[in-house]
Amino acid sequence: MTNLTNRQIKLAARPVGMVKPSDFALATEPVAQPGPGEVLVKVQYISLDPAMRGWMNEGRSYVRPVGVGEVMRAGGIGRVIATDDSSIAVGDTVTATTGVQDYALVKAADVVKVDPRAAPLPRYLGVLGMPGLTAYFGLLDIGRPTPGETVVVSAAAGAVGSVVGQIAKMKGCRTVGIAGGADKCRSVIEEFGFDAAVDYKQEDVRKKLREHCPNGIDIYFDNVGGPILEAALANLACKARVVLCGAISQYNATRDDLRGPRNYMALLVNRARMEGFVVFDYAARYAEAARAMAGWIAEGKLKAREDIVDGIETFPQTLLKLFRGENLGKLVIRVSND
C-alpha cells in the first residue's frame, strides 16, 4: 500500500447557478495510513445526491459547507484495507462519508459494517441507505399516512420518491407519482406500483392532480419545490400534510431567481401542515428503518433500481444527470470492482 495513489475530486469554485464541470478539479496524492481509531477504505461506489448542491454553498445549513479545495463530500461504500481500530477488520465492507475519491481515511466510529452477501453494494447507498431512510422517516413520521388516503410524490422515479410511493401503498394509500417523461412515468406505475403518474414535462400538473385526486391530496411528499409544489398546494385536502424533503428545482437558482410557493395560503384554508425535515435527526432510529426496509425487500414488497455510471473522473458530468432529470433510480458512480 505504500505506493498507492489516491484520485480525488475537489471543489474548485463555489457554483453560481447551475453547477459546472469547471467547479471541480481532479487531484492526486499518496494514500496515507490510518492513525489511531481510523480505517482506510478502498471506495467501490459513491452516492450522488441532490443535497450535494447545497453543500457547495457558503452559509448556514444543517452541515458545514464543503470548503474550496476540499474533497467533495459524498456517501460511499467500500472495503477496509487497513485499520487501527479493533472493532473493524481488514476485509470488512462498510458505508461511510467517504468523499469522492478512491481511498478514504475514516474514523472507525463513523463507519457502518454491512453484509455484501445480503444485497448488491449500490443498494446500501439507495433503498438500504440514506434515500431509503429519508423516505421511511419522512413519510411515516412527518406524513403519518392512514389507509385510504391519497399520497402524491414528486420525483417519483428517483431514489427517495420511488420508495415513498411503495411504502405508502403498503400502508393502504392511493398513490400518484409526478415524474419527467413517458419512460419514467411508465416505471412509476409498472415497476414501483403507483396508481397513477403525471408527466410534468408534457402535462398540466395542476389539472392532472385534480383529475387523479378528486377528493384532494392528503399527503404531498415534495422533492422538487417550485411550480410543482404550487400545483400540489392548489389541490390539498382538509388537514393535509406537506412533507418538505427537497427542492431540486431550486438548488441551482441564483438568489434573485429563487421561487417559493406563492399560494401558501392554501395551507391556512385547508388547515394543512407543511414541515421540513433532515434525515440525520433520526440517527438513533436508523436500525429500525433498516430492519423494516430489508424485511420488505425480502418479502418482495419493496423494489429498488440503481443507475450506475463508471469512473470517478465522470463525477462532474454524472452529477448533472440529477439536475437534468436524466437518472432513473438511485444514481451512483462505480469507483472500483474490488
C-alpha positions, 0 to 999 in steps of 0.5 A: 500500500505504500505506493498507492495513489489516491484520485480525488475530486475537489471543489474548485469554485463555489457554483453560481447557478447551475453547477459546472464541470469547471467547479471541480478539479481532479487531484492526486496524492499518496494514500496515507495510513490510518492513525489511531481509531481510523480505517482506510477504505478502498471506495467501490461506489459513491452516492450522488445526491441532490443535497450535494448542491447545497453543500457547495454553498457558503452559509448556514445549513444543517452541515458545514459547507464543503470548503474550496479545495476540499474533497467533495463530500459524498456517501460511499461504500467500500472495503477496509484495507487497513485499520487501527481500530479493533472493532473493524477488520481488514476485509470488512465492507462498510458505508461511510462519508467517504468523499469522492475519491478512491481511498478514504481515511475514516474514523472507525466510529463513523463507519457502518459494517454491512453484509455484501452477501445480503444485497448488491453494494449500490443498494446500501447507498439507495433503498438500504441507505440514506434515500431509503431512510429519508423516505421511511422517516419522512413519510411515516413520521412527518406524513403519518399516512392512514389507509385510504388516503391519497399520497402524491410524490414528486420525483417519483422515479428517483431514489427517495420518491420511488420508495415513498410511493411503495411504502405508502401503498403498503400502508393502504394509500392511493398513490400518484407519482409526478415524474419527467417523461413517458419512460419514467412515468411508465416505471412509476406505475409498472415497476414501483406500483403507483396508481397513477403518474403525471408527466410534468414535462408534457402535462398540466400538473395542476389539472392532472392532480385534480383529475387523479385526486378528486377528493384532494391530496392528503399527503404531498411528499415534495422533492422538487419545490417550485411550480410543482409544489404550487400545483400540489398546494392548489389541490390539498385536502382538509388537514393535509400534510406537506412533507418538505424533503427537497427542492431540486428545482431550486438548488441551482437558482441564483438568489434573485431567481429563487421561487417559493410557493406563492399560494401558501395560503392554501395551507391556512384554508385547508388547515394543512401542515407543511414541515421540513425535515433532515434525515440525520435527526433520526440517527438513533432510529436508523436500525429500525428503518433498516430492519423494516426496509430489508424485511420488505425487500425480502418479502418482495414488497419493496423494489429498488433500481440503481443507475450506475455510471463508471469512473470517478473522473465522470463525477462532474458530468454524472452529477448533472444527470440529477439536475437534468432529470436524466437518472432513473433510480438511485444514481451512483458512480462505480469507483472500483470492482474490488 
